[in-house]
Structure formats: structure tokens, C-alpha cells
């Protein structure tokens, strides 16, 4: 690489510097305590500690296996371990548990085990004795594998316990015949009504005064609606560290210096030596690896591999011609064309018709080789009659894994497919359709596209700021920080230099990735430190280079909202309640729709076929109380006034639409039972968590 020569010459100095830096780091940790982490557990459930090691292993597993972000892995791992612990404690309280028979049944019905040939008997059925022998063998000859199995076994038991507990609850959630009848009537019995609405909007908000005491009282009466999490808001200014025009000019000059042959001093021989340049060298792999930040690429690449701004120019080169220097994807590059392959990349689709005994044929395949050939030729005729049907025919008939994508195999180069398949697609033109036999069966092949390939040698140097540029950014940031120390207000200081300020809100304690700023875990931790107050500011490094100056602007503590925060949500509801009281008081004398509508100049709205299964009413919207009141009236009866979502209503039940009862309500009983059972799992976990004292210490470690 480009830096290798420099590293070799300065290796002793570099090792000394690194050693002293590490020593300083260790000593600093000893004296300031930062070398020691908190001894608190990652969390507790009713006094029972959650293992920090187990939590960390789970986080690492999710990040590596499922590409979870840091925050996703932290939250998912926490939820899983809390769930496991609350269920475990509840099972212990009830004296419930699982035994060997439960585990054996679980393994026998788990496809990871019942499809493993090592654990199957002579007739292909899972044999618990074979599995037990396998585990005992692990214990004797593979202690690490046995240890992993014991951990997995415990997880299986936890899962079995949870499933057993939930299934016990579900088994008790049955519905009666009477409930089945109600469920039937809820969906099928309908009513025709009339109503008059006095909207809340008929009273201007300006006439309704609401005091802070009333807001506070409303919040205390409805605490669940006003719970808030701990969050922070901050303003910031970014100072990006990017290469200057001079930096890029120097990089271009350096690349150009590689082009021609030159004399170069060899510190080993202490002599000047003649070195061929990039244009003339015959050992390109060594030359590129010695001078480039990206290793030599010996593969043939399609045009789409190269940056869209440069691909055509590169492909227009003749052999040994040079293109560049040019900017591409964070690098400054110099490229030399080595060789081209005409139509070296082919895209094809196929329909595989396998037969019994062909390679990788599914066990369910019973057709003979001759039948497979006949079927392939039948499909060939269909495709040739209408080539546009290839994808749908592949989806329906192909035995290959590409059937789900309509048989599309994408682009591939010569030698990547078995020989008969390879020969057909590379020897035939685009649009050709034919049948080829391979060890996998018979392939109906369509040549979809071809493109040229090129082998290109490229010297790439990372386009990074010079030390001079980095120092300049540091100095500019420091000057701004001095100005901020005077004004104590980030926006005011930014205005002095005409810098742009931005804000981020609702930052939570475990946030890592922040919009624009990227991974800023240290910044987030600082925002939530006990001694960080509103108005405090601090500088942080950007992972991409440069700095961010952040100033804390707002603190939201966990718990009930204060009056100011709650007002936005509470005021509309309080005003609505006050308006409802006024409307009810002023219109109490009216007892029927006609009189009310006539004297108040209001419309009587008729609605047909409302049911209890939907709370939405024509021209009124979401109004569940209209539904509830309607089905509590007798035909011809008029309700009293009642306050709805959007106004005060009086309704009249015109009549009910009678419906014939079914011979049995059992299907409705089952429907209701299944609905209740499906909600058990999430509700029972929420219930356990609500009834538990849970301590979350994740912010001490992450």
C-alpha cells in the first residue's frame, strides 16, 4: 500500500509513540477512575439481577447475525431477557416447570433436529436415544460444544415453560353460547337512526378559559395519557473536515508522478535506482499494491462496476491507455486499461426440469429422465410462441431455486456455470431460446443480455484532508468555541460568524446514531449526565472528521408532563368538556329531534344499518357513544343529550333490522375465543412487567 514504505522507514518511532500513548491511557485510567467500569448489573427484575455477560453476548449476536444497529440490539436484547426473567419468576411462584418429556417432545417437533440425519432411526423418524448419545459424546470429546448445548438446552426449557404457561391461560379462555349469540348480533343486527348534532365548534375557543390548575387536575385524572420518557434537545454547529482544493491538487500531482519512469533512492542499497512508471511497468500487481490504498484487482469488471461519471471514458480506452487522475467515491484514482472481453458478461434465465436421480433433485421429484425431457421441450415450444411468458412459466414449472425470481440468474461470467449451460449462453446471441441437458436436469434457457468486461489496473489514493487543512478546521472550531464562551448562546455565536445552526429534539438515553452527525454516543451520554445543565456546551469529534459544538437546550424528565408540556394535549379535551357542559345546560329543555332541529336551525341526519361492530357513523365520524346509545333504545324512543367526540348529540332509534338467527352460534363462540387467545401473549407479558419492579442500567455500560 501507499503508506508501507513510510511505515517501514519510521517503524521504530511509530512503535515508541504508540507505546507511550497506551501507557498514558492506562495511567490516566488509574488516577481518574475511568479504567474501571460500573459494578452495577445491567438490570434487575424484582431484585433478581440480569447477567451483564449474557446481555452483551445477546447484543453481539444480534448485531453480527442479523445486522442490527446498536440501538436495535440493545432494545431487543433487553426485552428478551426481561421477558425471560418475568416468566421464570412467575413459573417459580406457581410451582410450574417442564421436564424431560417436554424437552423430548420439543426436540422431536423442531425441524432443526427432526431433519438432521444424525438423529433419525432406520425409518427416518427422530430418535431421542440417538440424540442423547450425541450429547454424551459431546460431553466426553467436545467440552466447548457440550457447553454450548447446555446453554441452548436452558433456552429451550425457558421457551417451553413460557409456551406451557401461555397455553394454560389460552385453554381457559372459552366463550359461552350466550357470548356467541352476542358476537353474532354485534356484526349482524343493524339499526336505523336519526340524530341531531350540536358541534363543539359552535362555541369559539376564545370564549373558553382554562387555568393551569385545570390542566394539572386533568393530567392527574388521566395520567396514562401524559406519561413521558426522559429526552433531551440540543442545538449544534458542524465543522466538517474535508479536503481543500490544494489537498486535491497535491493528490493529483502525486498520482501524476507515478505515470512516468523515474529514478528513486533505495535506502537499503543506498543507491538511486531506475523505476518504471505506471505507464510502462510490467509488474502491475506489485506496483499497484506498493502505491495504492486499494489492492490490485485482477478481475474482469462490467461497465456498471465503475463510477457512472467515469465508466464510459474508461471503457473507451485502448489497451495500456491511461485515464485520470479522477475523483471517485472518496478517492483520487489513476486507471490503466489492460484488456477487454467482448460479451464477457451474460445474463440468462432458465426453467429447470429435474428428474429422479438428477443432481440436487428434491425428494418429491418422481418423473423419469425421459419425462423431464418431454416436459422441457413442451415448455420450449410455449416460450418460443410467447417469449414474454418465460417468467410466469419459470415461476410455475421450474425446479430450480431461481423459480421465485422468474428463472432470472442475473449476470455471470464464463466458467461460472456447468459446461453445457455455459457453452450455450456464450455461443448464442441475445434472445436465443433452447434446451440444454446437464447433470441437474433439462434447462429451458433464454439468453437475456450480454455486456463487455474490462480488466483495469487502478492506483487509488484516499482523498483525505492534509494536516494543514485539519489544523485549519481545528483553529476555526476553537475560535468559535471562544466566541461561544463569551455569549454563552450557540445561536448568537453562530450568527457572529454566519454559521448555520441546527437542532435535534427528543434524544433518548440509549441513542447512538443521530441524524447528520452519525454515531455520537459520547454526545448523548453527556446530554444525560447529572451535571449537564441547560445552556452547557461541549465539543465532540465527528467520525467522518471534524467537530460538532453542541449546546443543551431542553430537558424532559421521565414521568408526568408538567403543565406547559401537557397543555398541547390537554387543552382541546378540557375545552371540549367545558363546551359540552354549556351545550347540555342550554338545551336541556328539548326532548325530541324535530323541536330541537326547528328552533336551533339544525339538520336531522338519517343513518341506516349501523352495527355494533363499527364505531363510525355517517356524517359524524368516530362516535362510539352514538352506537352504544342506539342499541340501548327501543324503536321510536329518543335519547337524552350526550357528549360525543365532535359534539353533543340527541338520537332517535327508528327501528331495528331483524336478522334470522343461525341454528347454532358455535362458529361465533370459536371466533370470539380465538380473538381472546391471540391477544393473551402480548397482554400477559405487559401485565407481568407492569407488576414487576424493573431497574434498567443499560446507560451505565452503553
N, C-alpha and C positions, 0 to 999 in steps of 0.2 A: 504493500500500500504506500501511498504518497508519504506518509509520516514515518515509514520504517527506518529510512536512512538517518533521519534526525534523531529518532529514538535510540538507535544503536550508538550514535556519537555521544549522546548525553545521558546514557542509561545510569551511570553512577550518580550523577547529580539528581536525576529523577527519583531514583530509589531513596536517596537521602531525604529529599523533600517530602516524599510520601510517608517515610518512616517518622519524621518529626511531626507531620500533621496528625498521624494516628496517635502518637504519644501525647500530643497536646489535647486531642479529643478525649482520650482516656482520663488524663489528669483532670480536665475540666469536669468530666462526669463525676469524678471522685469528690471534688470540692463543692460543686453546686447541686449535687444530688441527682442530676439528670441521667446518670448512668444506671439508676435504679428505677424500675417500674413499680407502679402501684401494686400492693399486695392484696387489694380487694378482688373478690371473684368477679367474673364478667356479669353475673347477675344472681338473683335469688328468687325462689318461688316458695312463699310461706316458710322462709328460713332455711330452705334447702338450697345449697349452692349449685349453680350451673357451672360445669367444668370449663375453665378457660381454654385448656388444651383441646377439648372436644369441639368447642366453638370455633377455635382457629382452624382446626382440621376441616370442619364443615365449610367454613368460608373459603379456604383454599381449594377445596374440592369443587365447589360451585363455580368459582372463577376459572379454574382450569378445564373442567369438564363441560360446562355449559356457557362459558364466556360471559358470565355475569359481571356487571360492573361492581365496584367496591360496595356501593350503597345497596344494590340489589342483593348481593351476597350476605351483607350484614343483616339486612331485614329478614330475608328468607331463613337464614340460619337461626336467628333469634326466635322467629315464630315457630320453627320446627322443634327447637329444644324446649321452649316454654310449653308447647303443646304436649310434648313427651312427658315432661315433669308433672304437669297438672293432671294428666290422665293417670300417670303412675301413682300419684298420691291418692287420687280418688279410688283407684282399684284396691290399694292397700287398706283404705278406710272401710271398704265394703267386703274385704276378705276375698276378692275375686282374683283369679290368676289363670294362666294357661299351663298345661302340662305337656308331656312328650307327645301324647296323641294329637294335640292341637298342632304342634310343630310338624309332626309327620304328615298330617293332612295338608298343611300349608305347603310343604315342600313338594308333595305329590301333585299338587294342583298349580304349581308355579312353573311356567314354560321354561324358565332358565335352568330348571333341574329335570323336569319330566321329559325334556327333549335331548338331554345330554346322554349320549350312548354309554358313557361310563357307568351310569346309574340305572340302566334298563336291564330287565331279565330277558330270557330267550324269546318271549312273545312281544317284546317291545314295550313293556309296562314298567313304570318307575318302581324300583325295588329299594325300600328303605334300608335293608340289610347291606346292600352294596354301597349305599351312600355312607352308612355308619362305618363300614370298613375303610372307605376312602378317607373319612375324617380321622380315624385312628391312625392310618398310615401317615397323614399329615403331622399328627402329634409326635410320631416317632422320628420322622425323617425330614420334616419341613416345619420347624417351630414357628418361623415367621408366617407361613401360610396358615398354620393352625391358629395363631394369634388373631390373624385377620378373620378367620372363620368364626371364632368365639365372639368377636365384636359384631359381625354380621348376624350371628345367631341371636344375640341380645336385641338387635334392631328388629329382627323378625318377631321375637316374642313381644316386644313393645307394640308392634303393629297388630299382632294377633289380639293382644289384650284390648287395644283400642277398638278393633273391629268387633270383638265379642261384646264389649260394653255397649257400643252403639247399636248392635243388632238386638241386644236385650231390650233396650229402650224402644227400638222400632217395633219389636214384637208386641209391645203393649199399646201401640198407637193404632187401635182399631176403631172403626166407625160403626155406629148403630144403624138400624133400619130407619129410625126417625131422622138421624142426621143425613142419611142418604136421600130421604124424601126432601129435606130442606135444600140439599145441594141441587136436586133436580129442579125444585121450584125457583131457586135462585137464578138459574140460567134460562128457564122456560116460561115461568109465569111473568106476564108483562102487564103493564098498566098504562092507561091513557089519562093524562092530567092536563090541567090548565094552571098557569101561575102568573102572578104579578110581581115584578121586581122593582124595589126602590134602591137604586145603586148607591154605593158609598160615595161615588164621585159627585153625587148631587149636593154634597156638602163640601165646600172648598177646604183644603188642608189648612189654609191660613186662619180659619175660624176655630181650629182645634189646637189648644195649647197643651204641651206635655212638659212636665217638670223633670229634672234629673232624678228626683225621688221616685217618680212614677216609673221611669226607665229602670232604676235599680230594683224596685219592687217586682217589675215584670221579669227581669233577669233571674231574680231569686225564686220566682214561681215556676220558671221554665229553664232550670239550669242546664239540662241536656242540650238545649239549642244554643247555648252560649259558652260551651267549653272551648278552650283554645289551647294550642300547643305552644311551646316555647320557640320563638323565632327572633331573628334579627334583620334589620335593614341597614344598608350602608351605601355611601357614595364612594366613587373611586375615579382615579385618573390613571391611564395606562401609558407607560413609556416603553415602547417596543424597541427591541434591539435588532435592527435589520441591516443588511449590508448596504453601505453607501455606494454612490456612483464610482467613487475612487476605488472602493473594495472590489467592485465588479471589473473595473478596468484592469486592476492588478492581477485579478484571476485570469482574465482573457490573455494578458501578457504572458503569464506563466504557462498557460496552455499552448500559446503560440511558440513558446521557447522549446516545446517538445517536438515541434514539427521537423526541424532540420537536423542534420548530423552536426555533432559538436565535440569539442574537447572537454573532458571533465576530469577533475582531480580525484584520484583514488587514494583515500587516507591510509589504506592498507599497504599498497605498494609505494606510496609517496611519489607517484608519477602522474603526469597528465596522460589520459587515455582517450582514444577516439571512440565515440559512442554514436551508433546510428540513431537517427531520429524516428519519430512515429511514421513518417512517410516511407522510410526505406527499410526499417528493421524487419527481419525475417522471423524473429522470435517474439511475436506479438503478445503471447500469453505472459511471458516473463516481463515484457516491457510495460504492459498494462497493469499487471499486479504490483509492479515496483512503483508506479507513479500515480495510480488511480485510487480513489476512495471506494470504488465499486469493483469487485473482482472481474476478471476476464470472463466473457460469456461466449461459450463455444457453440451455442445452439443456433439453429436457423429460426428466425422470427418472422411472423406476418407483419404487414404494414401497421395494423392496429396496435401492435405492441409498442410502437414508438409514439412519442407525443404528437398529438394531432397537428400542432403547428410546424412540425419538422418532418413528419413521416414521408410526405411526397418528395421533399428535397433529398432525403436520404435514399429513397428508392430510385431516384433519377440518376444517382451516382454510377459511374462505371467502376469496375474492379480497381482497387487501390487509390481511388479518388477520396479526398478529404472533405468533410463538411464541418463547419464550425470555426471558432467556438460559438456555442449557443446555450441559452438558458433553458433548462427543462427540469421541472419537478424538484426545485431546491438545489440543483447542481448546475455547474457550468461544464459543458461537455465538448469533446472533440471526437468525431467519429470517422472511421475509415471503412469503406466498403470492401469486403473480402470476396464474397461470392453470392450469386443469386441462384435460386431454384425456381424455374418456371413451373407454375401449378403444383408447387410442393406441398400445399396445404389443401385438403379436400374435406368438404362437408357432405355427409351422406345420411340417409335414413334407411332403415331396414325393417322387415317383418320376419321374425324368426319363427320357423315351424320346426320344432324339435320332435323327436320320436323316442320311443322306449329304447334305452341303451345309448343314446347320444350323450355327449359330454355335458354335464351340468343340467341334464333334463330333470324337471320336477318329478317327484314320485307319482304324482297324479297322471302323468303323461302315459297313455296306453297305446297310442297309434303306432303302427309299424312304419318302417323307413319308406316303403312304397306309398303308403297312405299320406305320409308327410310330403313326399314329392308331388303327389297328385294335388294336395291342398295348396302347396306353394305355386304350382302352375295355374291353378284356378284363380288365386289371388293376383297373380301376374296379369292375367287377362283382364281382371276387373280394374287394376291400376292403369293398365295401358289404355283402357277405354275412357277412364276419367282420372288422370294423374292427381287432380285436386283432392281425391278421396283417400289418398295414401295415409294421411294422419289418422283418420277415423277408422280405416281398416286395420292399421297397426294397433290402435288402442283396443280394438275388439278381438283381434286374432293373434297378435304376436305373443310368443312365449318368452321373449327377452325382457330384461329389466328396463329397456328404453320404451316399452309399450306405453307407459304412463305419459310420456312426452311425445306421443305420436310417432315413435320409432326414430326420433332425431338423435343422432350420435354426436352432433357437433362437429367441429373441425379436428382433423388428426393428420399426422404426417406419415410418410411412407415407413412401413415396417412396424407400425403400431397395431395393426390388425393381422389376423391369421392370413396366410399367403393367398389362398383363392379369393378371399374377400378383398385383400389389399390389391391384388392384380387387377381385379375387375374395376374398382373405383379409380385407379390411377391410369388405366389404359383406355377408359371410355370417357366420352365427353359429358359435359353438364347436361342433365335432362335424361340421360340414359337410364333405362329400367330393365332389370334382368334378374335371373335366378342363379344363385351360386350355392354349391354344396360345400360345407365344412364339417369338422368333427362335432360341431354344435347342432347341426341340422341343415335345413334348407333356408336360405336367405333370399327374400324378395328385396332387391336393392334399388334405391333411387339415388343417383349422383346429383346432389343439390347445388353445390357451388365449388369453385376452385379459386385459389389465390396464390400469388407468388410469395416466396420466402427469401429472406436475406440474412447472411451471416455478416455481422458488423462488429468491429472492434471499437470500443469506446473508452476514452480516458475521461473520467468524471471526477471533478473536484467539488466538494461540498461548498455551497455558496453561503458562507457564514461571515458575520461581521469581523473586521480586523480588531486588534487590540485597541487601536486608536479610536475606532468607532464605538467600541464597548465603553471605553473610558469617557468618551463624549456623552454617551447616554447616561452614564453614572453621574457625571458632573451636572447635567441638566436636571436629573432627578433630585440631586442634592440641593440645587438652588431652589427648586420648587418646595422641597421639604423645609428649607429655611424660611421661605415666604409663608408657608403654612403655619410654622411655629409662631409667626407674628400675628397673623389674622385669626388663627385657631378655627378657621372655616374653610373647608376644602373648595367649595364653590367660589368663594371670594378670591382665594389664592389662584385658582384656575383662571378666573376672569382677568387677573393681572397679566398672565402670560398668553391669554387667548387659547387656553387648552380646553378640550372637550371633557365634560364630566358625565358620568353615567351612574345609574343606581341599580342595586339588586335588592329585592324585598323577599320576605318570608323564607329566609335561610334557616334551615333546621339543624340541630346539633350534630347530626351524622352526615351532613352533606359533604361530598368530596369534589365532584365536578360542578363547576359554576359556569353559567353561560359566558362566553367570550374569554373568560380567564382560565378555563381548563381546570386541572387538578389544583385546588387551593385548600388542602386540608388544614394547613397551618393557619391560614387566614380565618377559616371557620372556627377552629379551636380558640383562637384569640378572641373572636367575637363573643364567645360564650364563657370566657374566663370571668371569675367573680370580680376581679379588679379592673375589668374593661368597662368603662362608663361611656355614656352618650357624649360625643364630641372627641373622644380619644381617636388617635390616628396612628397608623403604622405602615412601614414599607415591607413588601414581600416580593420575592423573586418570581418571575414567570418561567414556566418550564420551557417555553419557546425562546427565552432570552429577553432580558429587560426587567422592568419592575412595575408593580402596581402600588399606588398610595391609596389606602382605604381609610375611611372615617366612619365610625359607628354613628348612625342617625336615629335608630329607634330600637327599643327593647320591648318584646312582648313576652310576658311570663306565662308559664303554664297555669291553667285554672280558669276561673270565670272571668269573662271580659269585664273591663271597667266600663263605666257609664259612657264615656266617649266612644270607645270601640264598639259597644253594643248598640249604640243609638241607630246606626245604619240599618240593623236588622230589627230592632225593637220598635222604632217609631212607627213604621207602617202598620204593625199589628196593634199597637196601642191606639193609634188614630182610628183604625177600623173598629175596634171595640167601643170607642167613645162615640163614633158616628152611629153604630148600631144601637147604642142606648138612646141617643137622641131620636133616631127614626122610630124606634119602638114606642118611646114615650109620646111622640107627636101623633102616632097613627093607631094608638090602642083602640080607639072607638070603632074602627072599621071591622066588620065581621064577615063581609063577603067580597068577592073579586069585583063584581060589577060596580058596586058603590065606590070601592077604592079606586078603580080604574077611571071611573067617570069624574070624580071630584079632584083627583090628582093628575088627570090627563095622562094616564099610563096605559101601556099596551097589555092586553091579556094574551099570553102566549100559550098555544096548544101544542102539546108534545105527545106523540103516540109511541106505544110499545117500549116504554122504559123497563129495564130489568135490574135486579139487584146485583148482577154480575158486572155492571159498568157504572161508575160514579159520574160519568159525563152526560150532561143534559143539553139538548139542542138550544142554541142561542144563550145559554147560561155558562157553559163550560164545565169545569170540575166543581161539582156541587153535591157531595155525598149526602148532605142533610136533606136535600130535596128527595133523593131516593128513599132514605130512611123514613121520612115523614109520609111519603106517598103510600108506602106499603103498610103503614100503621093506621090508615084511614079506611072507612067504609065507603062504598060507592056513593057519590053525591055529597060526601062530607067535605067541609072546608077546614083547613088547619088554622091554628093561631099564627101570628107573625113569628118568624125565627130568623136568626142571623146566619147567613151563609158566607161563602168565601168572597163574593164580589158585591154583596148587597143583602138587604133584608127581603124575605120572601113571604108570600101567602100563597098556598096552593090548594087546589080542589081536585079530588080524585073523581074523574068522570066515570070510569068503570075499569074492571079487570078483564083481561083477555084469558078466559078459562082455557086450560090445556088438559088433554087426556092424560091420565096417569099411566105409566108403564106397568106391566104385570109384576115387575119386581124392581127394587131400587138397588140391587146388589152392585151393578156397574158403577153407580154413583157413590155407593159406600166405598168401593175399592179406589175410585178416583180420589176421594177425599182422604182416605188412609194413605195412599201413595204420596199425596201432596204434603201431608204432615210428616211422613217418614223422610222425604227428600230434604226437608228443612232441619232435621234433627242434628246432623253432624256439625254444621256451622253454628247453630244456636247453642248446642251443648258446650262447645268449646268457648264461645263467648260467655256463657253462664259460668263456667269454671274459672275463667280469667277474671271476670267481674267479682267473683267471690274469693279471689286469692290476693295476697299481698305480694306484688311483683316489684323487685328492685332491678333497675336497668343501669348497669355501669359501663356500657359499651364505650361511652365517650372518654373513659379513663385510658382506654387502650387503642382507640382508633380515631 
